[in-house]
Amino acid sequence: MASTTPMQKMQEITTCFMCSNLLAHPVSLNCGHSYCLFCMWAFCRKEPLPRSFLCPQCECPFAENCWTYNKHLERIIEVLGEVKFGDNVECETHGEWLQLFCEDDGQLICWRCERAPQHQGHNTVLVEDVCQGYKEKLQNALAKLSELHTECMTQKAFMATQITGWQNKIDIQKQKVKLDFENLHSFLLEEEQLYLRRLEKEEEEMLRRLRESEANLQQKSEELKSYILELEAKCQSSAQKVLQDVKGTLSRTCAVKLEAPEVFSLEVQTACDVAELYLDVKKILRRYQVSVTLDPNTAHPALNLSEDQRQVSRGCSQQNLEISSRRFTAFPCVLGYEGFTSGRHYFEVHVGEGTNWDVGVCMENVMRGLGMKQEPELGFWAIQLCPENGYAALTSPRTALDLRERPVVVGIVLDYEAGTVSFYNMTTGSHIFTFPKASFSDILRPYFRICQRSPLFLPPCNE
């Protein structure tokens, strides 16, 4: 076993015999032994009455409070604490300072360890000489870890952005689903009311005819009763009264006939197979489809219309066109020939692969020259596709439309009384957008804006 080192001996001397800790405020007895002031005070308080005490180590007697404060020893203990808890570390085996570093084993050693067999032939250097090099390596490792941590935090921030973006997309999609179903609920409610009104009208018409027939039968019944009473009275009268105008009475009564009542078919004519009619949005909408053609008198000079007035494309400006206040001059637009002042109407526009167009409806009296703005407040209800901003509803301000699938055919539904204009992707049968309810008071006509390489086609109803 290794002998006791000087540091260990110093620790033994400065350790309190009673509490086994470094002496705190050491006091010395006449015998020379020292203890913590608190330990000595507690030792003397064990006995209830004052008396003489014996030193715990040598049993030399001493009286209470007959000790001296050892300031010199306290200073030695302070220095010992600085040495013990400073940067210098002692070798556990030899008690010497660890001032050398073994490169081969990667550990701190003392000068005696260096001469021991386990470190013979190893590369050993002074701690001061090697410390800076390893500190630089540690700093490089720290810098690399910091870079990795920064990158990790960047990735974490990106992931948080993705989470937020995904949640926003889901929220938007939820709102779209809710709106689509609200529109569908509204549409189905209106359809329900329409069929109920048809049934009520059919009910009223049939009841009117049945009641007319009933009234005719009641009138005939009264007429027959009158003849019966007349004949009964004659039969009970005298011979003179029986024979008075007897031939006329018989002629009148024999002429009375009861016509067969009208036979009514009580089959309900208004039928609605909800499952068949409303499980397919396309079928729902096309029940209100109207044929739309283009009005050449409203077409911008740069637009070319087909002979059947169902197709329009952008070309060179035409000369010698009739000057008309009905013609668009600010933008390449054209209106449908048909106008709507009531009811529900649906028409389709084949937009194909075009990349720049507007489709919808507008009021008859919208501006068509300078100052024209496509907004609901100014009589326009339309959606748009443009290369810069994609799909948008021409609200004020614009409403961006996030469409999962590109529509080839756009369906437009106008419900004049309800004050709504809705748009559908007829490629998928999905709802695109519905403008907030408005109060229509003018003729509404189909509206189209056509740009280069974006021709529009209006398919006939049977398509």
C-alpha positions in Angstrom: 0.0 0.0 0.0 1.3 3.4 -0.9 2.5 5.6 2.0 0.6 8.6 3.2 1.2 11.7 1.0 2.0 15.1 2.4 -1.3 16.4 1.2 -3.1 13.6 2.9 -1.2 14.3 6.2 -2.2 18.0 5.9 -5.8 17.0 5.5 -5.6 14.8 8.6 -4.2 17.6 10.7 -6.9 20.1 9.5 -9.8 17.7 9.9 -12.1 18.0 13.0 -12.0 14.8 15.2 -15.7 15.2 16.0 -17.4 16.0 12.7 -14.7 14.7 10.3 -14.8 17.8 8.2 -12.3 20.6 7.7 -12.1 22.7 10.9 -14.5 25.6 10.9 -13.5 28.5 13.1 -10.9 26.2 14.9 -10.4 26.5 18.7 -7.5 24.9 20.5 -7.4 23.4 24.0 -4.5 23.6 26.5 -3.5 20.1 25.4 -2.9 21.4 21.8 -5.8 19.6 20.1 -8.1 21.7 17.9 -11.8 21.3 17.1 -14.6 23.3 15.3 -16.0 26.0 17.5 -19.6 24.7 17.0 -18.5 21.1 17.7 -16.8 22.1 20.9 -19.9 24.2 22.0 -22.2 21.2 21.2 -19.8 18.8 23.1 -20.0 21.0 26.3 -23.7 21.3 26.1 -24.3 17.6 26.4 -24.1 17.8 30.2 -26.9 19.8 32.0 -24.6 21.3 34.7 -21.3 23.1 34.3 -18.4 20.9 35.1 -14.9 20.0 33.7 -14.5 18.2 30.4 -12.0 15.8 28.9 -10.4 16.2 25.5 -12.0 13.7 23.1 -8.5 12.7 21.9 -6.2 12.7 24.9 -8.6 13.0 27.7 -6.8 16.0 29.3 -9.2 18.0 31.4 -10.4 21.4 30.4 -13.0 23.8 31.6 -15.9 25.2 29.6 -15.0 28.2 27.4 -11.3 27.6 28.3 -10.1 27.5 24.7 -8.5 29.9 22.3 -9.4 30.8 18.8 -6.6 29.5 16.5 -6.5 32.1 13.7 -3.2 30.8 12.3 -4.7 27.3 11.8 -7.8 28.8 10.1 -5.6 30.6 7.6 -3.7 27.3 6.9 -7.1 25.6 6.3 -8.1 28.4 3.8 -4.9 27.9 1.8 -5.4 24.1 1.9 -8.9 24.6 0.4 -7.6 26.7 -2.4 -5.0 24.1 -3.2 -7.5 21.2 -3.0 -10.1 22.8 -5.2 -7.8 24.7 -7.6 -6.8 23.6 -11.1 -4.0 21.4 -9.9 -4.8 17.8 -9.3 -2.8 15.3 -7.3 -1.9 11.8 -8.5 -4.0 9.3 -6.6 -1.1 6.9 -6.5 1.9 9.1 -5.7 0.3 12.3 -4.3 2.3 14.4 -6.8 0.8 17.1 -9.1 -0.4 15.8 -12.5 1.8 18.0 -14.6 2.5 15.7 -17.5 0.2 14.3 -20.3 0.8 10.8 -21.8 0.0 11.1 -25.5 -0.1 7.3 -26.0 -2.6 6.6 -23.2 -4.4 10.0 -23.3 -4.2 10.6 -19.6 -2.6 13.0 -17.0 0.3 11.6 -15.1 2.9 12.8 -12.5 6.7 12.7 -12.9 6.8 9.5 -10.9 4.1 7.8 -13.2 6.3 8.8 -16.2 9.1 6.6 -14.7 6.8 3.7 -13.9 6.9 0.6 -16.2 3.4 1.2 -17.7 4.5 4.5 -19.2 8.1 3.6 -20.3 8.7 4.6 -23.9 5.5 6.7 -24.1 5.4 10.1 -25.6 4.9 12.5 -22.6 4.7 16.3 -22.6 4.1 19.0 -20.2 0.5 19.9 -19.6 1.2 23.5 -20.5 2.8 22.6 -23.8 0.1 20.3 -25.1 -3.0 22.0 -23.6 -3.2 24.7 -26.3 -3.2 22.2 -29.2 -5.9 20.1 -27.6 -7.9 23.3 -26.8 -7.8 24.2 -30.5 -9.0 20.8 -31.4 -11.8 21.0 -28.9 -12.7 24.5 -30.2 -12.8 23.0 -33.8 -15.0 20.2 -32.5 -17.1 22.8 -30.7 -17.4 24.9 -33.9 -18.5 21.8 -35.9 -21.1 20.8 -33.3 -22.3 24.4 -33.3 -22.7 24.3 -37.0 -24.6 21.0 -36.7 -26.7 22.5 -34.0 -27.5 25.6 -36.2 -28.3 23.3 -39.1 -30.5 21.2 -36.8 -32.3 24.3 -35.6 -32.8 25.5 -39.2 -34.3 22.1 -40.1 -36.5 22.3 -37.0 -37.7 25.7 -38.0 -38.3 24.5 -41.6 -40.2 21.5 -40.1 -42.3 23.9 -38.0 -43.0 25.9 -41.1 -44.1 22.8 -42.9 -46.3 21.8 -40.0 -47.9 25.3 -40.0 -48.2 25.2 -43.8 -49.8 21.8 -43.7 -52.3 22.8 -41.0 -53.2 25.9 -43.0 -53.8 23.8 -46.1 -55.9 21.4 -44.2 -57.9 24.3 -42.6 -58.4 25.8 -46.1 -59.5 22.5 -47.4 -61.9 22.1 -44.5 -63.4 25.5 -45.2 -63.7 24.6 -48.8 -65.4 21.3 -48.0 -67.8 23.1 -45.6 -68.6 25.7 -48.2 -69.1 23.1 -50.9 -71.5 21.2 -48.7 -73.2 24.4 -47.6 -73.7 25.3 -51.2 -75.0 21.8 -51.9 -77.3 22.0 -48.9 -78.6 25.3 -50.2 -79.0 23.9 -53.7 -80.8 20.8 -52.4 -83.1 22.9 -50.2 -84.0 25.1 -53.1 -84.7 21.9 -55.2 -86.8 20.5 -52.4 -88.8 23.7 -52.3 -89.2 23.7 -56.1 -90.6 20.1 -56.1 -92.9 20.9 -53.1 -94.2 23.9 -55.0 -94.8 21.7 -58.1 -96.6 19.2 -55.9 -98.7 21.9 -54.3 -99.6 23.3 -57.8 -100.5 19.9 -59.0 -102.5 19.3 -55.8 -104.4 22.6 -56.3 -105.2 21.9 -59.9 -106.5 18.4 -59.3 -108.5 19.5 -56.3 -110.0 22.4 -58.4 -111.2 19.9 -61.1 -112.5 17.4 -58.5 -114.4 20.0 -56.7 -115.9 21.4 -59.9 -117.1 17.9 -60.7 -118.4 17.6 -57.1 -120.3 20.9 -57.4 -121.8 19.8 -60.7 -123.0 16.5 -59.1 -124.4 18.5 -56.2 -126.3 20.8 -58.6 -127.7 17.7 -60.5 -128.7 16.2 -57.1 -130.7 19.3 -56.2 -132.3 19.3 -59.7 -133.4 15.6 -59.3 -134.7 16.3 -55.8 -136.9 19.1 -57.2 -138.4 16.8 -59.8 -139.0 14.0 -57.3 -140.9 16.4 -55.0 -142.9 17.6 -58.0 -143.9 14.1 -59.0 -144.7 13.0 -55.4 -147.0 16.0 -55.0 -148.8 15.2 -58.3 -149.3 11.6 -57.3 -150.9 12.6 -54.1 -153.2 15.3 -55.6 -156.7 15.1 -57.0 -157.4 13.7 -60.5 -157.7 17.2 -62.0 -154.2 18.2 -60.7 -152.7 14.9 -61.7 -153.8 15.4 -65.3 -153.1 19.0 -65.4 -150.0 19.4 -67.8 -149.2 15.7 -67.1 -147.7 15.2 -70.6 -145.4 18.2 -70.1 -144.3 16.9 -66.6 -143.6 13.5 -68.0 -141.7 15.0 -70.9 -139.5 17.1 -68.6 -138.8 14.3 -66.1 -138.0 11.7 -68.8 -135.6 14.2 -70.4 -133.6 14.3 -67.2 -130.3 12.4 -67.6 -127.3 11.8 -65.3 -124.1 12.1 -67.3 -121.2 9.9 -66.2 -118.7 12.1 -64.2 -115.3 12.8 -65.6 -112.8 10.1 -64.7 -109.7 11.6 -63.2 -106.3 9.9 -63.1 -105.1 10.3 -59.6 -101.5 9.4 -60.4 -99.1 12.0 -59.1 -97.3 13.5 -62.1 -94.5 15.3 -60.1 -91.9 12.7 -59.2 -88.5 13.1 -57.8 -86.0 10.3 -57.5 -83.6 12.0 -55.1 -80.9 9.3 -55.4 -81.0 9.4 -59.2 -81.2 13.2 -59.5 -78.8 14.4 -56.9 -75.9 11.9 -56.6 -74.4 13.4 -59.7 -73.7 17.1 -59.6 -73.4 17.3 -63.3 -76.9 15.9 -63.7 -78.2 18.4 -61.1 -76.7 21.4 -62.9 -77.5 20.3 -66.5 -81.2 20.2 -65.6 -81.0 24.0 -65.8 -78.7 24.2 -68.8 -79.5 26.9 -71.4 -78.0 27.3 -74.8 -75.7 30.3 -75.0 -74.3 32.0 -78.1 -72.1 35.0 -78.6 -73.3 38.5 -79.4 -71.0 39.8 -82.2 -72.3 43.4 -81.6 -70.6 43.4 -78.2 -67.3 41.7 -79.3 -64.0 43.7 -79.0 -62.5 44.4 -82.5 -59.6 42.0 -81.8 -62.0 39.0 -81.3 -63.0 36.5 -84.1 -66.3 34.7 -83.7 -67.2 31.4 -85.5 -70.2 31.3 -87.9 -72.3 29.5 -85.3 -71.3 32.1 -82.7 -70.2 29.5 -80.2 -66.4 29.9 -80.5 -64.2 33.0 -80.0 -60.5 33.6 -80.3 -58.1 36.5 -80.2 -56.6 37.8 -83.4 -55.8 41.0 -85.2 -58.1 44.0 -84.9 -60.8 44.0 -87.5 -61.5 47.2 -89.5 -64.7 48.7 -90.7 -66.7 47.3 -87.8 -70.0 49.0 -86.9 -69.4 51.6 -84.2 -71.6 50.8 -81.2 -71.7 51.7 -77.6 -72.4 48.0 -76.9 -69.0 47.0 -78.1 -66.1 46.4 -75.6 -63.1 48.6 -76.4 -61.0 48.5 -73.2 -60.5 44.7 -73.0 -61.0 41.8 -75.4 -64.4 40.8 -74.1 -67.7 39.6 -75.5 -71.1 38.9 -74.1 -73.6 36.1 -74.6 -76.6 36.9 -76.7 -79.0 35.6 -74.1 -80.2 37.8 -71.2 -81.6 36.6 -67.8 -84.0 38.5 -65.6 -85.3 35.7 -63.4 -85.0 32.0 -62.6 -82.1 29.6 -62.4 -79.8 29.2 -65.5 -76.7 27.1 -66.2 -74.3 27.2 -69.1 -70.8 25.7 -69.8 -67.6 27.2 -71.2 -64.9 25.0 -72.7 -61.7 26.8 -71.7 -59.4 23.9 -72.8 -55.7 24.4 -72.3 -56.0 28.2 -72.3 -53.9 30.1 -69.8 -55.6 33.6 -69.7 -59.3 34.0 -69.6 -62.3 35.4 -67.6 -65.8 33.7 -67.6 -68.9 34.6 -65.7 -71.9 36.9 -66.0 -72.3 40.7 -65.9 -75.1 43.3 -66.0 -76.3 44.6 -69.3 -75.2 48.2 -68.5 -71.6 47.6 -67.4 -68.8 50.0 -68.6 -67.1 48.7 -71.8 -64.5 51.4 -72.4 -62.0 53.3 -70.4 -62.5 52.9 -66.6 -63.9 49.4 -66.9 -63.3 47.4 -63.8 -64.3 43.8 -63.3 -65.8 43.8 -59.8 -69.2 42.8 -58.4 -69.8 46.4 -57.2 -69.6 47.4 -60.9 -71.7 44.5 -62.2 -69.2 41.7 -62.9 -69.3 38.2 -61.3 -66.5 36.2 -62.9 -63.5 34.0 -62.2 -60.2 34.4 -63.9 -57.1 32.5 -64.9 -53.9 34.5 -65.6 -50.3 33.5 -65.9 -49.1 35.7 -63.0 -51.6 34.9 -60.3 -53.3 31.6 -61.4 -57.0 31.1 -60.7 -58.9 33.9 -58.9 -62.4 35.1 -58.3 -62.9 38.7 -59.4 -64.0 39.9 -56.0 -62.8 43.2 -54.5 -60.0 42.4 -53.5 -59.3 39.3 -55.6 -59.9 35.9 -54.0 -57.2 33.4 -54.9 -58.5 29.9 -55.9 -56.5 26.8 -55.1 -57.7 24.3 -57.6 -56.4 20.7 -57.3 -57.3 19.9 -60.9 -57.3 22.2 -63.9 -60.8 22.6 -65.3 -61.2 22.0 -69.0 -65.0 22.9 -68.9 -66.2 25.5 -66.4 -69.9 25.4 -65.4 -71.6 28.6 -64.4 -74.9 28.7 -62.4 -76.9 31.9 -62.0 -79.8 31.9 -59.5 -81.4 35.3 -60.1 -83.8 35.3 -57.2 -81.3 33.9 -54.7 -78.7 36.5 -55.9 -75.9 33.9 -56.4 -73.4 33.1 -59.1 -71.5 29.8 -58.7 -68.7 28.1 -60.7 -68.0 24.4 -61.1 -65.2 22.3 -62.5 -67.2 20.1 -64.9 -64.2 17.9 -65.5 -64.6 16.6 -61.9 -68.0 17.9 -60.9 -66.5 19.8 -58.0 -67.4 23.3 -56.8 -65.0 26.1 -57.5 -66.5 29.3 -56.0 -69.7 31.1 -55.2 -70.0 34.8 -55.0 -71.6 36.4 -51.9 -75.3 36.9 -52.3 -76.2 40.0 -54.3 -79.5 41.7 -55.3 -79.9 41.6 -59.0 -82.0 44.3 -60.6 -80.8 44.4 -64.3 -80.5 42.0 -67.2 -77.6 39.6 -66.6 -75.7 38.2 -69.6 -72.9 35.7 -70.0 -69.5 37.4 -70.0 -66.2 36.3 -71.5 -62.6 37.8 -71.8 -60.3 36.1 -74.3 -56.6 36.5 -74.6 -54.0 35.1 -77.0 -53.8 31.3 -77.3 -56.9 31.0 -75.0 -59.9 30.5 -77.3 -63.3 29.7 -75.7 -66.0 27.4 -76.9 -69.7 27.2 -75.8 -70.8 23.6 -76.2 -74.5 23.0 -77.1 -76.9 21.8 -74.4 -76.8 18.2 -75.6 -73.1 18.0 -74.9 
